[in-house]
Amino acid sequence: MAIDPICKMAVDEKTAKLVSEYKGKKYYFCAPGCKKAFDQNPEKHLGGEMVKGGGGGIR
Ligand SMILES: [Zn+2]
């Protein structure tokens, strides 16, 4: 199982049709919208930092 980096859902690599390769790593998605969001801004979804939500503290 792989984890959809957008919504954190578990995706089965064997059946997944939505795959993106980024920096030599493969990412699997549960829906076209997730893949699209990832393709548009992969860094945002891969960075360890939480970008959205924000509790302050990010300068
Ligand atoms: Zn998803």
N, CA, C, O and the ligand as a Tripos MOL2 file, in Angstrom:
@<TRIPOS>MOLECULE
protein
  237   235    60     0     0
PROTEIN
NO_CHARGES

@<TRIPOS>ATOM
      1 N           0.8290   -1.2050    0.0000 N.3       1 MET1
      2 CA          0.0000    0.0000    0.0000 C.3       1 MET1
      3 C           0.8680    1.2620    0.0000 C.2       1 MET1
      4 O           1.9130    1.3410    0.6470 O.2       1 MET1
      5 N           0.3830    2.2240   -0.7490 N.am      2 ALA2
      6 CA          1.0450    3.5270   -0.7520 C.3       2 ALA2
      7 C           0.0760    4.5400   -0.1520 C.2       2 ALA2
      8 O          -1.1260    4.2930   -0.0520 O.2       2 ALA2
      9 N           0.6170    5.6640    0.2370 N.am      3 ILE3
     10 CA         -0.2380    6.6960    0.8130 C.3       3 ILE3
     11 C          -0.3740    7.8590   -0.1660 C.2       3 ILE3
     12 O           0.6150    8.4280   -0.6270 O.2       3 ILE3
     13 N          -1.5810    8.1830   -0.4580 N.am      4 ASP4
     14 CA         -1.8650    9.3630   -1.2760 C.3       4 ASP4
     15 C          -1.3770   10.5970   -0.5080 C.2       4 ASP4
     16 O          -1.8840   10.9030    0.5710 O.2       4 ASP4
     17 N          -0.3860   11.3050   -1.0740 N.am      5 PRO5
     18 CA          0.1920   12.4290   -0.3210 C.3       5 PRO5
     19 C          -0.7740   13.5990   -0.1380 C.2       5 PRO5
     20 O          -0.5520   14.4740    0.6980 O.2       5 PRO5
     21 N          -1.8180   13.6040   -0.9070 N.am      6 ILE6
     22 CA         -2.7580   14.7210   -0.8130 C.3       6 ILE6
     23 C          -3.7520   14.5060    0.3250 C.2       6 ILE6
     24 O          -3.9060   15.3680    1.1900 O.2       6 ILE6
     25 N          -4.4170   13.3710    0.3210 N.am      7 CYS7
     26 CA         -5.4670   13.1790    1.3190 C.3       7 CYS7
     27 C          -5.1130   12.0980    2.3340 C.2       7 CYS7
     28 O          -5.8920   11.7970    3.2390 O.2       7 CYS7
     29 N          -3.9040   11.5120    2.1660 N.am      8 LYS8
     30 CA         -3.3980   10.5070    3.1110 C.3       8 LYS8
     31 C          -4.1960    9.2020    3.1150 C.2       8 LYS8
     32 O          -4.1640    8.4350    4.0770 O.2       8 LYS8
     33 N          -4.8970    8.9770    2.0340 N.am      9 MET9
     34 CA         -5.6200    7.7140    1.9180 C.3       9 MET9
     35 C          -4.6660    6.6280    1.4600 C.2       9 MET9
     36 O          -3.6890    6.8980    0.7620 O.2       9 MET9
     37 N          -4.9530    5.4120    1.8530 N.am     10 ALA10
     38 CA         -4.1440    4.2910    1.3990 C.3      10 ALA10
     39 C          -4.5470    3.9290   -0.0180 C.2      10 ALA10
     40 O          -5.7320    3.8030   -0.3270 O.2      10 ALA10
     41 N          -3.5460    3.7630   -0.8780 N.am     11 VAL11
     42 CA         -3.8020    3.4180   -2.2750 C.3      11 VAL11
     43 C          -3.0000    2.1730   -2.6260 C.2      11 VAL11
     44 O          -1.8150    2.0760   -2.3070 O.2      11 VAL11
     45 N          -3.6460    1.2340   -3.2750 N.am     12 ASP12
     46 CA         -2.9620    0.0000   -3.6580 C.3      12 ASP12
     47 C          -2.1860    0.2360   -4.9490 C.2      12 ASP12
     48 O          -2.7640    0.5690   -5.9840 O.2      12 ASP12
     49 N          -0.8760    0.0590   -4.8740 N.am     13 GLU13
     50 CA         -0.0420    0.3150   -6.0570 C.3      13 GLU13
     51 C          -0.4190   -0.5820   -7.2260 C.2      13 GLU13
     52 O          -0.2410   -0.2130   -8.3870 O.2      13 GLU13
     53 N          -0.9350   -1.7490   -6.9140 N.am     14 LYS14
     54 CA         -1.2200   -2.7180   -7.9820 C.3      14 LYS14
     55 C          -2.4070   -2.2960   -8.8200 C.2      14 LYS14
     56 O          -2.4820   -2.6020  -10.0100 O.2      14 LYS14
     57 N          -3.3190   -1.6020   -8.2020 N.am     15 THR15
     58 CA         -4.5290   -1.2360   -8.9420 C.3      15 THR15
     59 C          -4.5970    0.2590   -9.2500 C.2      15 THR15
     60 O          -5.4460    0.7030  -10.0220 O.2      15 THR15
     61 N          -3.7080    1.0200   -8.6500 N.am     16 ALA16
     62 CA         -3.7680    2.4730   -8.8440 C.3      16 ALA16
     63 C          -3.4790    2.8450  -10.2930 C.2      16 ALA16
     64 O          -2.5290    2.3530  -10.9010 O.2      16 ALA16
     65 N          -4.3040    3.7080  -10.8210 N.am     17 LYS17
     66 CA         -4.0810    4.1800  -12.1820 C.3      17 LYS17
     67 C          -3.5070    5.5830  -12.1820 C.2      17 LYS17
     68 O          -2.9800    6.0600  -13.1870 O.2      17 LYS17
     69 N          -3.6180    6.2240  -11.0510 N.am     18 LEU18
     70 CA         -3.1510    7.6040  -10.9700 C.3      18 LEU18
     71 C          -1.7940    7.6330  -10.2800 C.2      18 LEU18
     72 O          -1.6850    7.5160   -9.0590 O.2      18 LEU18
     73 N          -0.7840    7.7890  -11.0940 N.am     19 VAL19
     74 CA          0.5750    7.7600  -10.5620 C.3      19 VAL19
     75 C           1.3380    8.9720  -11.0680 C.2      19 VAL19
     76 O           1.2220    9.3540  -12.2320 O.2      19 VAL19
     77 N           2.1080    9.5650  -10.1910 N.am     20 SER20
     78 CA          2.9970   10.6470  -10.5900 C.3      20 SER20
     79 C           4.3930   10.2930  -10.1430 C.2      20 SER20
     80 O           4.5910    9.7070   -9.0790 O.2      20 SER20
     81 N           5.3610   10.6540  -10.9660 N.am     21 GLU21
     82 CA          6.7280   10.4350  -10.5410 C.3      21 GLU21
     83 C           7.3440   11.8000  -10.2740 C.2      21 GLU21
     84 O           7.2510   12.7220  -11.0860 O.2      21 GLU21
     85 N           7.9660   11.8960   -9.1300 N.am     22 TYR22
     86 CA          8.5710   13.1640   -8.7670 C.3      22 TYR22
     87 C           9.9060   12.9020   -8.1140 C.2      22 TYR22
     88 O           9.9850   12.1900   -7.1130 O.2      22 TYR22
     89 N          10.9600   13.4740   -8.6740 N.am     23 LYS23
     90 CA         12.3250   13.2640   -8.1740 C.3      23 LYS23
     91 C          12.6390   11.7870   -8.0120 C.2      23 LYS23
     92 O          13.2580   11.3790   -7.0290 O.2      23 LYS23
     93 N          12.2110   10.9880   -8.9790 N.am     24 GLY24
     94 CA         12.5430    9.5730   -8.9810 C.3      24 GLY24
     95 C          11.6970    8.7140   -8.0660 C.2      24 GLY24
     96 O          11.9060    7.5050   -7.9720 O.2      24 GLY24
     97 N          10.7510    9.3280   -7.3980 N.am     25 LYS25
     98 CA          9.8680    8.5640   -6.5160 C.3      25 LYS25
     99 C           8.4650    8.5530   -7.0750 C.2      25 LYS25
    100 O           8.0140    9.5210   -7.6870 O.2      25 LYS25
    101 N           7.7870    7.4490   -6.8580 N.am     26 LYS26
    102 CA          6.4340    7.3530   -7.3760 C.3      26 LYS26
    103 C           5.4160    7.6290   -6.2840 C.2      26 LYS26
    104 O           5.5550    7.2100   -5.1350 O.2      26 LYS26
    105 N           4.3970    8.3460   -6.6930 N.am     27 TYR27
    106 CA          3.3210    8.6740   -5.7620 C.3      27 TYR27
    107 C           2.0000    8.2440   -6.3610 C.2      27 TYR27
    108 O           1.7570    8.4120   -7.5550 O.2      27 TYR27
    109 N           1.1620    7.6940   -5.5230 N.am     28 TYR28
    110 CA         -0.1110    7.1520   -5.9930 C.3      28 TYR28
    111 C          -1.2630    7.9690   -5.4330 C.2      28 TYR28
    112 O          -1.2020    8.4930   -4.3200 O.2      28 TYR28
    113 N          -2.3180    8.0610   -6.2390 N.am     29 PHE29
    114 CA         -3.4480    8.9030   -5.8550 C.3      29 PHE29
    115 C          -4.7640    8.1630   -5.9710 C.2      29 PHE29
    116 O          -4.9250    7.2460   -6.7770 O.2      29 PHE29
    117 N          -5.6980    8.5900   -5.1400 N.am     30 CYS30
    118 CA         -7.0000    7.9310   -5.1130 C.3      30 CYS30
    119 C          -7.9460    8.5440   -6.1470 C.2      30 CYS30
    120 O          -8.9060    7.9030   -6.5720 O.2      30 CYS30
    121 N          -7.6740    9.7770   -6.5450 N.am     31 ALA31
    122 CA         -8.5910   10.4620   -7.4490 C.3      31 ALA31
    123 C          -7.8260   11.4310   -8.3400 C.2      31 ALA31
    124 O          -6.7580   11.9170   -7.9690 O.2      31 ALA31
    125 N          -8.3850   11.7130   -9.5320 N.am     32 PRO32
    126 CA         -7.7100   12.6350  -10.4520 C.3      32 PRO32
    127 C          -7.4290   13.9880   -9.8110 C.2      32 PRO32
    128 O          -6.4060   14.6130  -10.0890 O.2      32 PRO32
    129 N          -8.3320   14.4330   -8.9610 N.am     33 GLY33
    130 CA         -8.1390   15.7220   -8.3120 C.3      33 GLY33
    131 C          -6.9020   15.7380   -7.4230 C.2      33 GLY33
    132 O          -6.2050   16.7480   -7.3310 O.2      33 GLY33
    133 N          -6.6400   14.6150   -6.7750 N.am     34 CYS34
    134 CA         -5.4690   14.5230   -5.9110 C.3      34 CYS34
    135 C          -4.1900   14.5820   -6.7410 C.2      34 CYS34
    136 O          -3.2330   15.2680   -6.3840 O.2      34 CYS34
    137 N          -4.1930   13.8560   -7.8450 N.am     35 LYS35
    138 CA         -3.0110   13.8560   -8.7090 C.3      35 LYS35
    139 C          -2.7550   15.2530   -9.2430 C.2      35 LYS35
    140 O          -1.6160   15.7200   -9.2860 O.2      35 LYS35
    141 N          -3.8100   15.9010   -9.6420 N.am     36 LYS36
    142 CA         -3.6930   17.2380  -10.2060 C.3      36 LYS36
    143 C          -3.1000   18.2040   -9.1740 C.2      36 LYS36
    144 O          -2.2010   18.9890   -9.4740 O.2      36 LYS36
    145 N          -3.6240   18.1220   -7.9750 N.am     37 ALA37
    146 CA         -3.1370   19.0100   -6.9140 C.3      37 ALA37
    147 C          -1.6530   18.7590   -6.6610 C.2      37 ALA37
    148 O          -0.8790   19.6900   -6.4390 O.2      37 ALA37
    149 N          -1.2790   17.4940   -6.6990 N.am     38 PHE38
    150 CA          0.1250   17.1490   -6.4730 C.3      38 PHE38
    151 C           0.9970   17.6560   -7.6200 C.2      38 PHE38
    152 O           2.0480   18.2560   -7.3940 O.2      38 PHE38
    153 N           0.5550   17.4120   -8.8360 N.am     39 ASP39
    154 CA          1.3360   17.8180  -10.0070 C.3      39 ASP39
    155 C           1.5650   19.3270  -10.0310 C.2      39 ASP39
    156 O           2.6070   19.8030  -10.4810 O.2      39 ASP39
    157 N           0.5960   20.0520   -9.5520 N.am     40 GLN40
    158 CA          0.7070   21.5030   -9.5950 C.3      40 GLN40
    159 C           1.7230   22.0370   -8.5920 C.2      40 GLN40
    160 O           2.3840   23.0480   -8.8320 O.2      40 GLN40
    161 N           1.8340   21.3470   -7.4770 N.am     41 ASN41
    162 CA          2.7360   21.8400   -6.4480 C.3      41 ASN41
    163 C           3.2060   20.7140   -5.5300 C.2      41 ASN41
    164 O           2.7990   20.6320   -4.3710 O.2      41 ASN41
    165 N           4.0740   19.8440   -6.0670 N.am     42 PRO42
    166 CA          4.5000   18.6600   -5.3080 C.3      42 PRO42
    167 C           5.1640   19.0180   -3.9850 C.2      42 PRO42
    168 O           4.9130   18.3740   -2.9670 O.2      42 PRO42
    169 N           5.9950   20.0270   -3.9990 N.am     43 GLU43
    170 CA          6.7470   20.3820   -2.7920 C.3      43 GLU43
    171 C           5.8240   20.6850   -1.6120 C.2      43 GLU43
    172 O           6.0920   20.3320   -0.4640 O.2      43 GLU43
    173 N           4.7410   21.3460   -1.9500 N.am     44 LYS44
    174 CA          3.8190   21.7600   -0.9010 C.3      44 LYS44
    175 C           3.2760   20.5490   -0.1480 C.2      44 LYS44
    176 O           3.0530   20.5970    1.0620 O.2      44 LYS44
    177 N           3.0710   19.4640   -0.8900 N.am     45 HIS45
    178 CA          2.4520   18.2990   -0.2660 C.3      45 HIS45
    179 C           3.4650   17.3260    0.3140 C.2      45 HIS45
    180 O           3.1140   16.4480    1.1030 O.2      45 HIS45
    181 N           4.7210   17.4850   -0.0790 N.am     46 LEU46
    182 CA          5.7280   16.5570    0.4060 C.3      46 LEU46
    183 C           6.4930   17.1120    1.5920 C.2      46 LEU46
    184 O           7.0370   16.3590    2.3990 O.2      46 LEU46
    185 N           6.5320   18.4170    1.6940 N.am     47 GLY47
    186 CA          7.2760   19.0250    2.7870 C.3      47 GLY47
    187 C           6.7320   18.5590    4.1220 C.2      47 GLY47
    188 O           5.5280   18.3490    4.2650 O.2      47 GLY47
    189 N           7.5840   18.3990    5.0750 N.am     48 GLY48
    190 CA          7.1340   17.9460    6.3770 C.3      48 GLY48
    191 C           6.2940   18.9800    7.0990 C.2      48 GLY48
    192 O           5.5290   18.6610    8.0090 O.2      48 GLY48
    193 N           6.4490   20.2220    6.6780 N.am     49 GLU49
    194 CA          5.7280   21.2840    7.3640 C.3      49 GLU49
    195 C           4.2740   21.3310    6.9350 C.2      49 GLU49
    196 O           3.9450   21.0680    5.7790 O.2      49 GLU49
    197 N           3.4370   21.6600    7.8480 N.am     50 MET50
    198 CA          2.0410   21.8690    7.4930 C.3      50 MET50
    199 C           1.8970   23.2940    7.0050 C.2      50 MET50
    200 O           2.1940   24.2500    7.7220 O.2      50 MET50
    201 N           1.4430   23.4160    5.7920 N.am     51 VAL51
    202 CA          1.3400   24.7500    5.2170 C.3      51 VAL51
    203 C          -0.0190   25.3480    5.4960 C.2      51 VAL51
    204 O          -0.1580   26.5130    5.8690 O.2      51 VAL51
    205 N          -1.0240   24.4980    5.3000 N.am     52 LYS52
    206 CA         -2.3630   25.0290    5.4950 C.3      52 LYS52
    207 C          -2.7690   24.9300    6.9730 C.2      52 LYS52
    208 O          -2.1420   24.2150    7.7550 O.2      52 LYS52
    209 N          -3.7790   25.6260    7.3200 N.am     53 GLY53
    210 CA         -4.2260   25.5870    8.6980 C.3      53 GLY53
    211 C          -3.4960   26.6280    9.5260 C.2      53 GLY53
    212 O          -4.1040   27.5630   10.0480 O.2      53 GLY53
    213 N          -2.2350   26.4620    9.6370 N.am     54 GLY54
    214 CA         -1.4190   27.4690   10.2950 C.3      54 GLY54
    215 C          -1.8070   27.7250   11.7390 C.2      54 GLY54
    216 O          -2.9520   28.0760   12.0250 O.2      54 GLY54
    217 N          -0.8890   27.5570   12.6250 N.am     55 GLY55
    218 CA         -1.1800   27.8960   14.0060 C.3      55 GLY55
    219 C          -0.3360   29.0730   14.4080 C.2      55 GLY55
    220 O          -0.0830   29.2950   15.5920 O.2      55 GLY55
    221 N           0.0960   29.8180   13.4370 N.am     56 GLY56
    222 CA          1.0370   30.8840   13.7080 C.3      56 GLY56
    223 C           2.4170   30.2860   13.8560 C.2      56 GLY56
    224 O           2.5790   29.0680   13.7760 O.2      56 GLY56
    225 N           3.3890   31.1080   14.0640 N.am     57 GLY57
    226 CA          4.7310   30.5920   14.2720 C.3      57 GLY57
    227 C           5.5170   30.4360   12.9820 C.2      57 GLY57
    228 O           6.7360   30.2690   13.0180 O.2      57 GLY57
    229 N           4.8360   30.4880   11.8440 N.am     58 ILE58
    230 CA          5.5720   30.4230   10.5890 C.3      58 ILE58
    231 C           5.8530   31.8410   10.1220 C.2      58 ILE58
    232 O           4.9390   32.6370    9.9070 O.2      58 ILE58
    233 N           7.1470   32.1410    9.9680 N.am     59 ARG59
    234 CA          7.4780   33.4950    9.5680 C.3      59 ARG59
    235 C           7.7010   33.5580    8.0830 C.2      59 ARG59
    236 O           7.9930   34.6270    7.5480 O.2      59 ARG59
    237 ZN         -6.6100   11.3290   -2.5770 Zn       60 ZN60
@<TRIPOS>BOND
     1     1     2 1
     2     2     3 1
     3     3     4 2
     4     3     5 am
     5     5     6 1
     6     6     7 1
     7     7     8 2
     8     7     9 am
     9     9    10 1
    10    10    11 1
    11    11    12 2
    12    11    13 am
    13    13    14 1
    14    14    15 1
    15    15    16 2
    16    15    17 am
    17    17    18 1
    18    18    19 1
    19    19    20 2
    20    19    21 am
    21    21    22 1
    22    22    23 1
    23    23    24 2
    24    23    25 am
    25    25    26 1
    26    26    27 1
    27    27    28 2
    28    27    29 am
    29    29    30 1
    30    30    31 1
    31    31    32 2
    32    31    33 am
    33    33    34 1
    34    34    35 1
    35    35    36 2
    36    35    37 am
    37    37    38 1
    38    38    39 1
    39    39    40 2
    40    39    41 am
    41    41    42 1
    42    42    43 1
    43    43    44 2
    44    43    45 am
    45    45    46 1
    46    46    47 1
    47    47    48 2
    48    47    49 am
    49    49    50 1
    50    50    51 1
    51    51    52 2
    52    51    53 am
    53    53    54 1
    54    54    55 1
    55    55    56 2
    56    55    57 am
    57    57    58 1
    58    58    59 1
    59    59    60 2
    60    59    61 am
    61    61    62 1
    62    62    63 1
    63    63    64 2
    64    63    65 am
    65    65    66 1
    66    66    67 1
    67    67    68 2
    68    67    69 am
    69    69    70 1
    70    70    71 1
    71    71    72 2
    72    71    73 am
    73    73    74 1
    74    74    75 1
    75    75    76 2
    76    75    77 am
    77    77    78 1
    78    78    79 1
    79    79    80 2
    80    79    81 am
    81    81    82 1
    82    82    83 1
    83    83    84 2
    84    83    85 am
    85    85    86 1
    86    86    87 1
    87    87    88 2
    88    87    89 am
    89    89    90 1
    90    90    91 1
    91    91    92 2
    92    91    93 am
    93    93    94 1
    94    94    95 1
    95    95    96 2
    96    95    97 am
    97    97    98 1
    98    98    99 1
    99    99   100 2
   100    99   101 am
   101   101   102 1
   102   102   103 1
   103   103   104 2
   104   103   105 am
   105   105   106 1
   106   106   107 1
   107   107   108 2
   108   107   109 am
   109   109   110 1
   110   110   111 1
   111   111   112 2
   112   111   113 am
   113   113   114 1
   114   114   115 1
   115   115   116 2
   116   115   117 am
   117   117   118 1
   118   118   119 1
   119   119   120 2
   120   119   121 am
   121   121   122 1
   122   122   123 1
   123   123   124 2
   124   123   125 am
   125   125   126 1
   126   126   127 1
   127   127   128 2
   128   127   129 am
   129   129   130 1
   130   130   131 1
   131   131   132 2
   132   131   133 am
   133   133   134 1
   134   134   135 1
   135   135   136 2
   136   135   137 am
   137   137   138 1
   138   138   139 1
   139   139   140 2
   140   139   141 am
   141   141   142 1
   142   142   143 1
   143   143   144 2
   144   143   145 am
   145   145   146 1
   146   146   147 1
   147   147   148 2
   148   147   149 am
   149   149   150 1
   150   150   151 1
   151   151   152 2
   152   151   153 am
   153   153   154 1
   154   154   155 1
   155   155   156 2
   156   155   157 am
   157   157   158 1
   158   158   159 1
   159   159   160 2
   160   159   161 am
   161   161   162 1
   162   162   163 1
   163   163   164 2
   164   163   165 am
   165   165   166 1
   166   166   167 1
   167   167   168 2
   168   167   169 am
   169   169   170 1
   170   170   171 1
   171   171   172 2
   172   171   173 am
   173   173   174 1
   174   174   175 1
   175   175   176 2
   176   175   177 am
   177   177   178 1
   178   178   179 1
   179   179   180 2
   180   179   181 am
   181   181   182 1
   182   182   183 1
   183   183   184 2
   184   183   185 am
   185   185   186 1
   186   186   187 1
   187   187   188 2
   188   187   189 am
   189   189   190 1
   190   190   191 1
   191   191   192 2
   192   191   193 am
   193   193   194 1
   194   194   195 1
   195   195   196 2
   196   195   197 am
   197   197   198 1
   198   198   199 1
   199   199   200 2
   200   199   201 am
   201   201   202 1
   202   202   203 1
   203   203   204 2
   204   203   205 am
   205   205   206 1
   206   206   207 1
   207   207   208 2
   208   207   209 am
   209   209   210 1
   210   210   211 1
   211   211   212 2
   212   211   213 am
   213   213   214 1
   214   214   215 1
   215   215   216 2
   216   215   217 am
   217   217   218 1
   218   218   219 1
   219   219   220 2
   220   219   221 am
   221   221   222 1
   222   222   223 1
   223   223   224 2
   224   223   225 am
   225   225   226 1
   226   226   227 1
   227   227   228 2
   228   227   229 am
   229   229   230 1
   230   230   231 1
   231   231   232 2
   232   231   233 am
   233   233   234 1
   234   234   235 1
   235   235   236 2
@<TRIPOS>SUBSTRUCTURE
     1 MET1         2 RESIDUE 1 A MET
     2 ALA2         6 RESIDUE 1 A ALA
     3 ILE3        10 RESIDUE 1 A ILE
     4 ASP4        14 RESIDUE 1 A ASP
     5 PRO5        18 RESIDUE 1 A PRO
     6 ILE6        22 RESIDUE 1 A ILE
     7 CYS7        26 RESIDUE 1 A CYS
     8 LYS8        30 RESIDUE 1 A LYS
     9 MET9        34 RESIDUE 1 A MET
    10 ALA10       38 RESIDUE 1 A ALA
    11 VAL11       42 RESIDUE 1 A VAL
    12 ASP12       46 RESIDUE 1 A ASP
    13 GLU13       50 RESIDUE 1 A GLU
    14 LYS14       54 RESIDUE 1 A LYS
    15 THR15       58 RESIDUE 1 A THR
    16 ALA16       62 RESIDUE 1 A ALA
    17 LYS17       66 RESIDUE 1 A LYS
    18 LEU18       70 RESIDUE 1 A LEU
    19 VAL19       74 RESIDUE 1 A VAL
    20 SER20       78 RESIDUE 1 A SER
    21 GLU21       82 RESIDUE 1 A GLU
    22 TYR22       86 RESIDUE 1 A TYR
    23 LYS23       90 RESIDUE 1 A LYS
    24 GLY24       94 RESIDUE 1 A GLY
    25 LYS25       98 RESIDUE 1 A LYS
    26 LYS26      102 RESIDUE 1 A LYS
    27 TYR27      106 RESIDUE 1 A TYR
    28 TYR28      110 RESIDUE 1 A TYR
    29 PHE29      114 RESIDUE 1 A PHE
    30 CYS30      118 RESIDUE 1 A CYS
    31 ALA31      122 RESIDUE 1 A ALA
    32 PRO32      126 RESIDUE 1 A PRO
    33 GLY33      130 RESIDUE 1 A GLY
    34 CYS34      134 RESIDUE 1 A CYS
    35 LYS35      138 RESIDUE 1 A LYS
    36 LYS36      142 RESIDUE 1 A LYS
    37 ALA37      146 RESIDUE 1 A ALA
    38 PHE38      150 RESIDUE 1 A PHE
    39 ASP39      154 RESIDUE 1 A ASP
    40 GLN40      158 RESIDUE 1 A GLN
    41 ASN41      162 RESIDUE 1 A ASN
    42 PRO42      166 RESIDUE 1 A PRO
    43 GLU43      170 RESIDUE 1 A GLU
    44 LYS44      174 RESIDUE 1 A LYS
    45 HIS45      178 RESIDUE 1 A HIS
    46 LEU46      182 RESIDUE 1 A LEU
    47 GLY47      186 RESIDUE 1 A GLY
    48 GLY48      190 RESIDUE 1 A GLY
    49 GLU49      194 RESIDUE 1 A GLU
    50 MET50      198 RESIDUE 1 A MET
    51 VAL51      202 RESIDUE 1 A VAL
    52 LYS52      206 RESIDUE 1 A LYS
    53 GLY53      210 RESIDUE 1 A GLY
    54 GLY54      214 RESIDUE 1 A GLY
    55 GLY55      218 RESIDUE 1 A GLY
    56 GLY56      222 RESIDUE 1 A GLY
    57 GLY57      226 RESIDUE 1 A GLY
    58 ILE58      230 RESIDUE 1 A ILE
    59 ARG59      234 RESIDUE 1 A ARG
    60 ZN60       237 GROUP 0 **** ****
